[in-house]
């Protein structure tokens, strides 16, 4: 195997190692988001659950395929490299779609969440909704729909001060000053923007891996044909 082929093999291995690590990061972050996203599942149960599960599957797939690619590069297995290239191409297309959709629909997702949170705060006298509000205010560090003044009574919910004890008193001088609606809307938009950037960045790395995998596979096949000639 010549210098060019060895260089491709080395670069392919390094890029796949990077993809494997990024896959683990996506998997870890998605699992944490799925577990800790229970606070918001009451508001958008289907959308949040589906998004987190898709990202968990994607992260696991990227890790497994990248590991497969590393093995193919080390073993000089043309069949394994070709299979890896085909599967990674399919995953790449999915990631590009996810990245684009994350940018396009982040505003719509935030608007849907905005409507649900307004409805929840409007029905705050309902014990179940009040429990959800307390969880949101504590988790996001916000108070009221658009600020502490949303609570017309002199007594603020303890969660406005980040307190778990619902019998505790929340002093207005120690309350969170941000409203939940604008803060969560901004948080969702930023999260989807980050998701899009990560998905497209990994897709770019994977595109290089696909090209190198097919080049290396072709080179290995030529070497094998020469050996049998």
N, C-alpha and C positions, 0 to 999 in steps of 0.2 A: 504494500500500500504506500503510495507516494506521499510527499509532504502536503499536497493540497487535500487529499483524502483524510490524512491524519488531523489536519487543521479543522476540517468540517466535522469530523468525529468529536474532537475536543469541544468545539463551539456548541455542537448539538447536545453534548452531555451537560455542559454548563448551563445552557438555556433551559434544558429540561429540569435540571436541579432547581433553577430559579422558579420555574412554573410549579414544580412540586411544592416548594415552600410557600408560594403564593396561594396555591390550592388549599394548603393547610390553614393559612391565614383566613381565607374566605370561609372555610368550613368552621373554624373556631368562632369567628365573628358572627356567622349566621346562627350557630347553635346558641350562643349567648343572647343574640337578638330574639331568637325564638322563645327561649326560656324566660327572659326578662321582659319580653313584649306583652306578657299577659295583662299588664296594666291597660293596654290600649285595645286588647282583643274584644272587649265589650263594645267598643265603638265601631271598629272595622274588622271584625273577626275573620271573614273570608279572605280579604285582601292581604292582611298582615300575615296570616298563616300560610297562604299560598306563596307569597314572596319569600318568606324565610325558608320554606321547604325547598323551593326552586334553587335558592342560593346554596343550601346545604348539599343538595344533589350535585349542583354544578361544581362546588368546591371539592367534593369527594371524587368526582369524575376527572377533574383536572389533575388532582394528585395521582390517581391510579394510572391515568394515561401517560403522565409525565414520567412516572416511575418505570412504566413499560418502555418508554422511549429511551431512558437511561440504560436499561438492560439490553435493548436492541443495539445501541451504539457500542456498548462494552463488548458484547458477544459477536459483533460483526454479522448479525443475522438479518439478511436482506428481507426475508419473509416477515419477520417481526417488525422491521422498520417500515415496510410498505403498509402493513396492517395498522401500525401506529399512525402513519401519515394520513390514511383514509379516515380513521376514527377521529383524529385530532382536527381534521378539516371540518367534520360535521359539528364538533364541539365549538370550533372557532366561529362558525356561522351562527350558532345559537347565542354565543357570547356577544357577537356584534349586534344581533337583534335585541338582546337584553340591554346592552349599552345604549342603543338608540332609543328604545322604549323608555328607559329610565330618564333620559333627557326630555323626551317628547311629553310623557305623561306625568312628570313630577308635579306640575301645576294642578292637573286634574285630580291626582291623588290627594294633594294637600287641600283642595277645595272640598272634596268629599269628606275628608276628615273634619274640616272646618264646620260643615253643616251638622255633622253628628255631634261634635263637641258643643255647638250652640244649643242643640236639642237637649243634650244631657244637662247643661247648666241651667237651661230654662225650666227643667223638671227636677231641680235639685231637692225639692221637698220629698221626693220619692227616696226612701232609705237606700235602695239599690243604687240609684244614680248618685246619691250623696257619697256612698262608699267609693264609687268609681272616681268621683271628683277628688276626694281626699287622696286616693292613690296617685292620680295624675298630678295634683298640685305638689305633692311631696317628691315624686319622681322627677318632674321637669323643673321644679323650683320656681313655680309660678303661683299667682293668687288671683282668683276670679276670672271671668271670661276675658275682660280687657284690663284688669288691674284690681287692686284691693277695693276700690270704690264700688265694684259690682255688688259686694255684700253690703246692703243698705243698713243692716243692723250694726250696732257698735261692737258686737262680738264677732270676731273672725274665726273661721274654722282653724283648728290647731295645725292642719296640714299647710296653711299659708305661712307658717313659721318652720315647716319641716318636721313637725312633731307627730309622733305615731300615737301618742296617748290622746284619744279623742275627748277626754275630760279635761285636758290641759287648757290653759288660757294663752291665746296668741296676742301679744302686744303689737299694736300697729307700727311701733318704731322698729320692730324686728321682723316685719313681714316681708315676703318676696314682693318686689315692686312690679315685676313683669306680669302681664296678663297671659293666661294660658293659650288663648286662641292664636295671637300673633307669634308667640314663642314656639309653639308646636308646629305651626305652619312653616316657619323658617327652618326649623329643625328637619322637617320632612323633606323640604326642597334641597337642603344641603346634603342630606343623606342620600337622596336619589341622584344628585349630581356626582357625589363621590362614588356611588355604585356604578354609574355610567363610565366615569373616568377609569376606574379599576378594571371593569369588564373590557373596555376597548384597549387599555394598555396591555392586559394579558393576551388579548386577541392578536395584538401586534407582535408580541414575542412568539406566540404560537404559530403565526404565519411564517416567521423565519425558521422555526423548528420544522414545519411541514416541508418547506423548500429544501432544507438541509437533509431531512430524512430521506426524501425521494432521491436527492443527489447521491447520498451515501449508499443507499440501497442499490442504485444503478451501478455505482462504482464497484461495490462488492460482487454484484452479478458478473460484471466484466472480468474481475479478477478470477472468479470461479471458472468462467468459460476458458480463460487463458490457461488455467491450471489443468483443465481436462483436455485441452487441445493437444 
